[in-house]
Amino acid sequence: MPVAPKHVVIIGGGIAGLATAWTVQRRAAAGGLPITCTVIEADTRWGGKILTRHHDDFIVEAGPDSFLSQKPAALALCRDLGLEDELTNTNPSAEKAFVFTKGRLRPLPEGLVTLAPGQLGPFLRSGIVSWRGAFRMGFDLVSPKRRVLADESVASFFRRHFGQEAFAHFIEPLMAGIYAGDAEQMSLVATFPRFVELEQHYGSIIRGMWAGNRARKAAAPAQERRTMFVTLRGGLGRLVETLVSRLEAAGVQMIVARRAIGLLEEGGKVHHGYEIRLEDGEAIRAHLVVLATPAYVAADLLSVISREAAALLAAIPYVSTATVALGYDTRDLPGTVRGYGFVVPRVEGRDLLAATWSSLKWPERAPAGSLSVRCYVGGMGREAIVKADDQTLLTRVRDDLAAIAGLRHAPRFTIVTRWERAMPQYHVGHLARMDRLFALTAQHHGLYLTGAAYRGIGIPDCIRDGVETGERVVHACEQAWG
């Protein structure tokens, strides 16, 4: 007996929404399932915060410049799309990252992020923390196992294990910088759950990391061919371009530059589907709907269907950031421009959160004799600079580059990209609130949420969430058919 076709509408064309569509389309095609798919994007382009710009022979990432290779979802998608040969490791370098603290750039020894024991000596000699601060860090080695499951802030956790000096001068910029957030408010279990697991099993974070390092080396030495962060040869925009091209070729309807402004659930006690209203007045009907938008957009769309779910979505904070790309001639560079770049602790009071020497970190990012630089500003408590005009923003960024790295020459070009309300914040209690949110949306058949606002902001996290959402969508269709 033939089954009734199902129409899936995905609102939001960032990487999570595209990954959802990719999964639905592939599963439907593989199983011969009568599922059609439409993706609606309000912006004039696809990809959300993934945006690669080209200036002369420079490749400039206006959003993220790479993704974490240890999380498999992004690598798997690149492989499925035939992009595996374009995956690019970071350039070999004796020096990797620096932290600007106590008046100068100080090297973060390779392996310090994983607290590798062989790096503790170079770390102590770097002057990032004083000997007193290092002594306080050592107390972590005798920390007892902790079974308390209550959420706490990232700041509270790391102060408890390593002390205030270590937290302020190198842990805070490494951890909070990922989220452009305030570590005093960031939920530990939502942002860095691995550390909760280490505390529960080992007590000491350092001893737990040592054990993890040994296990990884023994179990999977072949994985060393991928560096911790990877990108694509032509920029991350290649991922979006290829994904959109493949979706279009597969018959997915891709609607760009049209905003969804309303969502209605059709039927009373018996669910009949959804009506999506676009700002130009058109209405699109769907059996299942995936909201892959920022949480505040999803809140507006759900305001009629579930006031409580809309309120929970609207309460997720967002912050604004900006990236500033600059190009220089290498003959103008001071000796302090080395490694991959640097991070800046909040206690330094600078505008810069971080800067990457992009063409030193990645191959083929700048023409010969040139340097590409990517600066990152804004975030929780630092958003005023994002609202400044371009000239003011550039002046302040260049002032920081001069003071921190001695880079005083005029750049060959500058590109400013603002990301308004682009970074969701996972404050303490976030996962409990998300559990309640998803319990509410589960009461509405065929309604799904996916994206950076919920259970991970990185590219691999968003792809994983989109893939899992797509699987649930197809499973729901199969259940409806019996």
C-alpha positions in Angstrom: 0.0 0.0 0.0 1.5 3.4 -0.9 2.2 5.8 1.9 1.3 9.5 2.0 4.3 11.7 1.2 5.8 13.9 3.9 7.1 17.4 3.5 9.8 18.6 5.9 10.5 22.3 6.2 13.8 23.5 7.8 13.8 27.2 8.8 17.4 28.4 9.0 20.2 27.7 6.5 23.3 27.7 8.8 25.4 24.6 9.1 23.0 22.9 11.5 20.0 23.4 9.2 22.0 22.3 6.1 23.2 19.2 8.0 19.7 18.4 8.9 18.5 18.7 5.3 21.5 16.6 4.1 20.6 13.8 6.5 16.9 13.9 5.7 17.6 13.9 1.9 20.2 11.1 2.1 18.1 8.8 4.3 15.0 9.4 2.1 16.9 8.6 -1.1 18.6 5.5 0.4 15.3 4.1 1.7 13.2 5.2 -1.2 11.1 7.2 1.2 8.6 9.8 -0.1 10.0 12.7 1.8 10.4 16.1 0.3 12.5 18.8 1.9 12.5 22.6 1.8 15.1 24.9 3.5 14.2 28.6 4.2 16.9 31.2 4.9 16.2 34.8 5.7 19.7 36.0 4.8 21.0 36.5 1.2 23.5 33.7 1.6 23.8 30.2 3.1 26.1 29.1 5.9 25.3 31.3 8.9 28.5 32.3 10.7 30.7 30.3 8.2 31.8 33.0 5.8 35.0 32.9 3.6 35.9 36.1 1.9 38.6 36.6 -0.9 40.7 39.7 -1.2 43.2 39.6 -4.1 45.0 36.4 -3.3 44.2 36.4 0.4 41.7 33.9 1.9 39.9 35.6 4.8 37.7 33.8 7.3 35.1 36.3 8.6 33.7 33.7 10.9 35.4 30.5 12.3 38.6 29.6 10.6 38.7 25.9 11.5 37.0 23.1 13.4 38.1 20.6 16.0 39.3 17.3 14.5 38.7 15.3 17.7 34.9 15.7 17.3 34.1 13.4 14.3 30.9 15.0 12.8 32.6 17.7 10.7 35.3 15.3 9.3 32.5 12.8 8.5 30.5 15.3 6.6 33.6 16.5 4.6 34.2 12.8 3.8 30.6 12.3 2.7 30.8 15.4 0.4 34.0 14.3 -1.2 36.1 17.0 0.5 38.5 14.8 2.4 41.4 15.6 0.0 40.8 19.3 0.7 41.2 19.0 4.5 44.2 20.9 5.7 46.3 20.6 8.9 47.9 23.6 10.6 51.4 24.5 9.4 54.2 22.9 11.3 55.6 25.3 13.9 57.9 25.0 16.9 55.8 27.6 18.6 52.1 27.4 18.6 50.1 29.9 20.8 51.0 32.8 23.0 49.2 34.6 25.8 49.6 38.3 26.4 50.0 38.7 30.1 52.0 40.7 32.6 53.2 43.1 29.8 54.3 40.8 27.1 53.6 37.8 24.9 54.5 34.5 26.6 54.5 31.1 24.9 51.9 28.5 25.8 54.0 25.3 25.5 52.5 22.7 23.1 50.5 20.3 25.2 49.7 22.7 27.9 46.0 22.8 27.0 45.9 19.1 27.8 48.2 19.7 30.8 50.9 17.3 29.4 53.5 16.7 32.2 56.4 17.3 29.9 55.2 20.8 29.3 55.0 21.9 32.9 58.6 22.9 33.1 58.5 25.2 30.1 55.2 26.6 31.4 56.7 27.5 34.7 59.7 29.2 33.0 57.4 31.2 30.7 56.3 33.5 33.6 52.6 33.1 32.8 52.1 32.5 36.5 54.4 33.2 39.4 56.0 30.4 41.4 53.4 31.0 44.1 50.7 30.6 41.5 52.3 27.4 40.2 52.5 26.1 43.8 48.8 26.7 44.1 48.1 24.9 40.8 49.9 21.9 42.3 47.1 21.5 44.9 45.0 20.1 42.1 47.1 16.9 42.3 45.6 16.1 45.7 42.0 17.1 44.9 39.5 14.5 46.0 36.9 12.9 43.7 33.7 15.0 43.7 30.4 13.3 43.1 28.3 16.5 43.4 26.4 16.9 40.1 25.2 20.5 40.6 26.2 22.8 37.8 28.7 25.6 38.6 30.5 28.3 36.6 33.6 27.7 34.7 35.4 30.3 36.8 34.4 28.7 40.1 35.5 25.2 38.9 39.0 26.3 37.7 39.6 28.6 40.6 38.9 25.7 42.9 41.3 23.4 41.1 44.1 25.8 40.1 43.7 29.1 42.0 42.9 32.6 40.9 46.2 33.5 39.2 46.3 30.5 36.9 42.6 31.0 36.1 42.9 34.7 35.3 46.1 34.6 33.2 45.8 31.6 31.0 42.7 29.4 31.7 40.1 32.2 31.3 41.3 33.4 27.8 41.5 29.8 26.5 38.2 28.7 27.9 35.9 31.7 27.8 37.3 32.9 24.5 35.7 30.0 22.7 32.3 31.2 23.7 33.1 35.0 23.8 31.6 34.7 27.2 32.1 35.5 30.9 33.5 32.6 32.7 31.8 33.8 35.9 28.5 32.9 34.3 29.3 30.1 31.9 27.9 26.7 32.8 30.7 24.1 33.2 28.6 21.1 32.4 27.2 22.7 29.2 30.6 24.0 27.9 33.3 21.7 29.2 31.6 18.5 30.5 34.9 16.5 30.1 36.3 18.3 33.1 33.3 17.3 35.2 34.0 13.7 34.2 37.7 14.0 35.1 36.8 15.4 38.6 34.4 12.5 39.2 36.9 9.8 38.2 40.2 11.2 39.3 39.6 14.2 41.6 42.6 15.9 40.1 42.2 17.4 36.6 45.9 17.2 35.9 46.1 13.5 36.8 43.0 12.9 34.7 44.5 14.6 31.7 47.7 12.7 32.0 45.7 9.4 32.0 43.8 10.6 28.9 47.0 11.5 27.1 48.5 8.0 27.7 45.3 6.3 26.6 45.1 8.3 23.3 48.7 7.6 22.4 48.3 3.9 23.1 45.0 3.5 21.3 45.2 5.6 18.2 48.6 6.7 17.1 47.4 6.8 13.4 45.1 9.7 14.3 48.1 12.0 14.7 48.0 12.7 11.0 45.3 15.2 11.8 46.2 18.3 13.9 43.9 19.4 16.6 42.3 22.0 14.3 41.7 21.5 10.6 40.2 23.6 7.8 39.6 23.3 4.1 42.1 24.4 1.5 39.9 27.1 0.0 38.4 28.1 3.3 35.4 26.8 5.3 33.1 28.4 2.7 33.9 25.3 0.6 31.9 23.2 3.0 28.8 25.4 2.6 29.1 25.7 -1.1 29.5 22.0 -1.7 26.7 21.1 0.7 24.2 23.6 -0.9 25.2 22.4 -4.4 24.6 18.8 -3.5 21.2 19.6 -1.8 20.0 21.5 -4.9 21.1 18.7 -7.2 19.2 16.2 -5.0 16.0 18.2 -5.5 15.8 19.9 -2.1 14.0 23.2 -2.5 16.4 26.0 -1.3 14.7 29.3 -0.5 17.1 32.1 0.2 16.5 35.8 1.2 13.0 35.1 2.4 12.1 35.4 6.1 9.7 33.1 8.0 7.6 35.3 10.3 4.9 32.9 11.6 4.4 29.3 12.5 1.0 27.8 13.2 0.1 24.3 14.1 -2.8 23.0 12.1 -5.6 20.9 13.6 -6.9 20.8 17.2 -6.3 17.7 19.3 -5.5 15.8 16.1 -2.2 17.2 14.5 -2.4 17.9 10.8 0.9 19.7 10.3 2.2 23.2 10.2 1.8 26.4 8.3 4.8 28.6 7.8 4.1 32.2 6.9 6.7 34.2 5.0 7.1 37.9 5.2 6.0 38.3 1.5 2.6 36.7 2.5 3.2 33.2 1.1 2.2 30.3 3.3 4.0 26.9 3.1 2.6 23.8 4.6 4.7 21.1 6.2 4.1 17.8 8.0 7.3 18.4 10.1 9.2 21.5 10.9 12.8 22.0 12.1 13.8 25.4 13.6 17.5 25.8 12.9 17.5 29.6 13.7 19.0 31.5 16.6 17.0 30.9 19.8 15.4 34.4 19.8 14.1 33.9 16.2 12.7 30.5 17.2 11.1 32.2 20.2 9.1 34.5 18.0 8.1 31.6 15.7 6.9 29.5 18.6 5.1 32.3 20.5 1.6 31.0 19.3 2.3 27.3 19.7 4.0 27.3 23.1 4.4 30.4 25.3 6.6 28.5 27.8 8.9 27.2 25.1 9.1 30.6 23.6 10.0 32.2 26.9 12.8 29.6 27.5 14.2 30.3 24.0 14.0 34.1 24.5 15.9 33.8 27.8 19.0 32.3 26.1 21.5 35.3 26.1 23.4 36.2 22.9 26.4 38.4 22.5 27.8 40.3 19.6 31.3 39.9 18.2 33.4 41.2 15.3 36.3 39.9 13.3 38.9 42.2 11.8 41.1 40.9 9.0 44.3 42.8 8.1 47.0 42.1 5.5 50.6 43.1 5.8 53.9 42.9 3.9 56.2 40.5 5.7 59.1 43.0 5.5 57.2 45.1 8.0 56.9 42.4 10.6 58.5 42.6 14.0 60.1 39.4 15.6 57.1 39.1 17.9 55.0 37.9 15.0 55.5 34.1 15.3 53.6 31.0 16.1 49.9 30.9 15.3 48.8 33.9 17.3 47.8 34.9 20.8 45.0 35.2 23.3 44.4 38.1 25.8 43.1 37.5 29.3 40.2 39.7 30.4 42.3 41.1 33.3 44.6 42.8 30.8 41.7 45.2 29.9 42.4 45.1 26.1 39.8 45.2 23.3 41.4 42.2 21.6 40.1 38.8 22.7 42.6 37.0 20.4 44.5 37.4 17.1 45.6 34.7 14.7 48.5 35.0 12.3 46.4 33.2 9.7 49.0 32.7 7.0 51.5 31.4 9.5 48.9 29.0 10.9 47.4 27.8 7.6 48.9 27.2 4.2 47.9 29.3 1.1 46.1 32.0 3.1 48.2 34.9 1.7 50.4 35.5 -1.3 54.2 35.3 -1.0 55.7 38.1 1.0 52.4 38.8 2.9 50.9 38.1 6.3 47.1 37.6 6.9 45.9 38.5 10.4 42.5 37.8 12.0 41.5 39.7 15.1 38.6 38.9 17.3 36.7 41.4 19.5 33.5 41.7 21.5 31.7 39.2 23.6 30.1 39.3 27.0 30.9 42.6 28.8 32.9 43.8 25.8 30.3 44.5 23.2 30.7 48.3 23.0 33.5 48.0 20.5 31.3 46.1 18.1 28.9 49.0 18.0 31.7 51.5 17.2 32.1 52.7 13.6 34.7 51.0 11.4 37.4 53.6 11.8 37.2 53.6 15.6 37.1 49.8 15.7 40.1 49.5 13.4 42.1 52.1 15.3 41.5 50.3 18.6 42.5 47.0 17.1 45.6 48.4 15.5 46.5 50.1 18.8 46.3 46.7 20.6 48.3 45.0 17.8 51.0 47.6 18.2 51.1 47.4 22.1 50.9 43.6 22.2 52.9 42.5 19.2 54.7 45.6 18.0 52.9 45.5 14.7 52.8 49.2 13.9 52.9 49.5 10.1 49.8 50.4 8.1 48.1 47.3 6.7 47.5 46.7 3.0 43.8 46.1 3.5 41.3 45.7 6.3 38.0 43.9 6.4 35.5 44.3 9.3 32.7 41.8 9.8 30.2 42.2 12.6 28.2 39.4 14.1 25.2 40.9 15.9 23.7 38.7 18.5 25.6 35.7 17.0 27.0 33.8 20.0 24.6 32.0 22.4 25.7 31.9 26.0 25.4 28.8 28.1 24.9 30.2 31.6 24.8 28.0 34.8 21.7 25.8 34.7 21.6 25.8 30.8 21.2 22.0 30.3 18.4 21.8 32.8 16.6 24.6 31.0 17.2 22.8 27.7 15.8 19.6 29.1 12.6 21.5 29.9 12.5 23.2 26.5 12.8 19.9 24.6 10.2 18.3 26.8 7.8 21.1 25.8 8.6 20.9 22.0 8.2 17.1 22.1 4.5 17.6 23.0 4.1 19.0 19.5 4.3 16.2 16.9 6.8 16.9 14.1 8.4 20.0 15.7 12.2 20.1 16.3 14.9 22.5 17.3 18.6 22.3 16.3 21.6 24.6 16.2 24.2 26.3 18.3 21.9 27.6 21.1 21.3 24.2 22.7 24.1 21.6 23.1 27.3 22.9 21.5 28.4 25.9 19.5 31.3 24.6 17.5 31.0 23.5 13.8 31.2 19.8 14.7 28.6 20.2 17.4 26.2 21.9 15.1 26.7 19.3 12.4 26.2 16.5 14.9 23.0 18.1 16.2 21.7 18.6 12.7 22.5 15.0 11.7 20.8 13.7 14.8 17.8 15.9 14.2 17.5 14.7 10.6 17.6 11.1 11.8 14.7 11.8 14.3 12.7 13.5 11.5 13.0 10.5 9.2 12.3 8.1 12.1 9.1 10.1 12.9 8.0 9.8 9.2 8.6 6.0 9.3 6.6 5.7 12.5 3.7 7.6 11.0 3.6 5.2 8.1 3.7 2.3 10.5 
